[in-house]
């Protein structure tokens, strides 16, 4: 149901906006890392999980509200994330992942919620996924999920732009569009 998908995506973007505001890039947004729970009543609460490969940006004056590891847990050239949900620039290595990469992954996640599968789910290997993400546009959401309103399609397509500068700059901007 598009209304349910939008409620989930809106809450997930609120969490992503908070992470980005704190200088944290998740780097692995996907359906498996979005948890639905209930708070005492019947209201569903969405939580972002698995910040295990997150990147924490340290401020210029070396102060941070968060504890930053002394040693990086990842190598700068390492590829991190789940290939079907990764932004094109993430295939060049972990150092290229920023808030815009998270926005791309959130767009793919919303695409999957609305259509039933991520755009390149038919790819059979990592190489095929890489080639598809780098060279092919996603099948138009209007064709794979014709029940989705054009305004929602626009948000998903904006989030999933191959050109980083054409995407929403961060979770807060995508959240504002969804609201």
N, C-alpha and C positions, 0 to 999 in steps of 0.2 A: 504494500500500500504506500503510494508516494507520500501521504501525510505522515505516516509512521517513519519512513525513511528520512524525511525532512526534520522531524523532531529529534531523531537520533543524531543526524548530522549537525544540527544546530547546537546541541549540547556538546558533541565531540569538538566542534569548532570553538566553543567557549573554553573548553579545556586546553585546546591547542593555542588559543589566544593567550591564555594565562601562562602557558609554558614559554611561548615566544616572548612575552613581556618580561619574563624572568631570565631571558637569555638562553633558553633551552630549545634545541632542535631535536625532535623525536627521532627522525630518520627511519622509522619503520611503521608508519600509519597503514593499517590494513584492518579488515573486519575482525580478525582474530585478536586484535589489540584494543578493541572497543567492547567494553563490558557493560551489560545492562543489569542493574540491581534494583531492588525496591527498598525504599526507606520506610520502615514501620507501616506505612499505609500502602496504597495501591500505586502511588506515583513512581514511575520508572526514572531512575537516575543513571545517566551515562557517564562512564569513567574511562579515561585513556589509561591503558596498561602498558607494561613492558618498556620502560625507559632504559633498558639495558645497553642499548647502543646509542643513546642520546649524546648529543654534543652540548657541552655547557660553555657558554662564552664568558670569559672573565672580563671584568670591566678594566678600563685603561689604568685606573688608579689601584688595581689589584684588590679592590674590595668586591665582595660578592655576598649576596644574601644566602648563597648556597655554598656548600663545600665542594671545591673542585679538586679532583684527584691530582696528585703530584705528577703521576705518570699517566699518559694516555692509555686507555684500554685498547685502542685501535691504532693501526698504522695509518699514516696520512694517505697512502695510495690504495688502501684496502676498500673493496666494494662492500657496502653495508646496506641491508634492507631486504625486502622480499621482491624479487624481480618483476612479478606481474603488477606490483603497485609502485615501483620506483620511478622517479622522475628521470628523464633522459640523462641529465648531468650526473646523476648518482652512478651511472655505469662507468664514469671516468674516475671514480674514487670517492671515498668518504669525505674528503676535504671540500668537495663541491656541494655538499648537502647543507642547505640553509632553510630558512622559513618558507621560501618559495618551493623547495622540494617537498616539504611537508604538505603544502597547499595542493601540489600536484597529486600526491598520494591520497589526500582527503577527497579530491575530485574523483579519482579512480574508485575509491571506496564508495562514494555516493553513487557513481555510475553502476557499480556492482549491486548496490542495494536496490536500485531502481530497475535494473534489467535482469538481475539474476546471476551475472558473471562479470568479471573485469573485462576490459576491451579485448585483450589478446589471449584469452583463456584457452583458445584452441592451439596455441603454440605448443610444440611437443618437446622442446629442449630449451636450455638457457640461451643458446645461440639464436634460436628462432625468436624467443622473447626479446632479446637484445635487438635483433634486426627490426622486429615489428615496432618496438618502442622508439627506436632511433629514426626509422624511415617511413612509418605508416601512421596515418591518422587513425584514431579509434573509429570503429563503425559508428555512424551518427546515432546518438541516443534517440533521436526522433524516429529512427527506423527500427531499432531493437526494442524500444519501449514507447510506442506511440501514445500511450496513455499519460505520459508526463507532459506537464504544461511547458510551453515555450520559455517562460521566465526561468524555470528550474533548469531546463536544458542549457540556457545561456550561462547560468552559474557553473554548471558542471564543465561545460566547454571552456569557459574562461579559466577555471582552476587547472584544467588539463592541457593548457597550451604548451606546445613544445618550446616556444620562445619564453624563457623565464620572465622577461620583462613584460610580457602580455598577461601574466597570471596576477592573481591577487598577491600583494606583497607579503601577507602574513595571515595567520589564523583570524585575527581581529577583523581584517577586511573581508574575508570570506564569510565570517559570522554576520557582519553587517549586511552583506548581500542576501544571505539566507533569511535574515529577519525581515 
